[in-house]
Amino acid sequence: MEAVLEIECDMPQKFDVQSVEERARVVFVDRYPTPRKQMHSTFQVSGPEPQASMSRGVQALQFLQLDEKQLVQVRAEGFAFNRLAPYSTMDDYLGEIRRTFSAFVDLTSPLQLRRIKLRYIAPTGTLVNVIMASQALAGDFLPVVLDIETQADQAGEPKDWALVAARIQDLRSLAKRVFTRTISARCLQLFL
């Protein structure tokens, strides 16, 4: 099971992810010593006589724990927290999410909250009939990934952690309802 929490924000007009790279390293290095960059490329063709242009830039700064099971991201559009297996419960990570999101707010000065997304991604070993699959057969089973994403538009002050925490709880409840109503009782036992 993987959990991904994204907190999208309206950022200052001239905000550039790369401009906070060194300060972000200092802020997150204690628990997330492995830095990575996530790049983006934009390709544009325009004009009556087609002319192409391309630009590249840093989309996100990722900071991973040594075991690479947990990471935080400073992104062009906000903040993200990822926890890969083994994943226990969101309650175990809320304190760390609050700490790292507060550090993100201090580092980047977002103008306001825009959207909060919570995704749970669970690989399953269920035998299913599928039209197209992105993973190879594993013996007699087709590996299926159940990816549940909940999100809500959320305006608000980035420093208002009570608002953020309440919205995360609402999204968790919705994701849990979707998860338990989507799979069979037998399959559900695999995750308990």
C-alpha positions, 0 to 999 in steps of 0.5 A: 500500500502506498499513500500520497498526500498532495497539498496544492497551493497558489504560489508567489508569482515569481516562485521557482522551485530551483531557487529554494533548492539549497535552503530546502536541502538544509531544512529536510536533510536531517530526516530526508538526506537523499535529494532528487529533482523531478524535471519537466519539459514543454514542447510548443509548436506555433505560428503559420509556419510551424516553429518549435520551441522547447523548455526544461525545468525543475518540477519538484525537489524530492527528499527521500529517507535513506530506505526510500520508503518515505519522501517529501516534495517541494513542487511548483504547485505545492507540497507532497508527502509519499509513504511506500510499503510498509504503510501502517495508518495515516495517523502514524504519519500526520505529525511528520506531515504537519512538521514537513508541511510547516517547513514547506510553508516557511520555505516557500510562503504560499499565498493560499491553499487550493486543493488537497489530494489523498491517494492510496495505491494498493497492488492486489493479486486478484484473478480478473478479466481485463481488457488491457493491463500494464503489468505482466502476468505473475503465474496464473494471476494478473497483477492489478493495482487499485489506485484510489484518489480523493481530492477536494478544492480547498481555499484557505490560509496555508498556516491553518493546520487545523483546516488541512488536517480536517480535510485530510480526515474527510478524504481518508474517510471517503477513500476508505469507503470507496476501498471497502465497497470496491473489493470483495470481502475475501480480497479485503482480508488481504489488507487487514 
